[in-house]
Amino acid sequence: MDCIFCKIIAGEIPSTKVYEDEQVLAFRDIQPAAPVHILVIPKQHISGCGAITAENSAVVAHIFEVIPQIAKQEGITDFRVVSNQGAEAGQTVHHLHFHILAGRTLKGMC
């Protein structure tokens, strides 16, 4: 599979990890859109939000349990969580991932 996030999970591409457990990996984005920009990904390859099913949704719930832990670890209380589905929505890596953005006033989207 030619998925950059799968290669990061496998250790083939280095990353700056901020959290890892048996289901999830979180690391700093190499092109940050905010002072704090962390990507949280399932270790299981799921192509995006549109591929979440009853069989794999438990990992998404786990990710949303981990996000507050990461925020606390990073010393942030105000943050945005974003996930894009499809090219028109801005998804560039087709592996489910959630962006944690913080560290400045975030404008724009809702």
Secondary structure by P-SEA (a helix, b strand, c coil): cccaaaaaaacccccccccccccbbbbbbccccccbbbbbbbccccccccccccccaaaaaaaaaaaaaaaaaaccccbbbbbbcccccccccccbbbbbcccccccccc
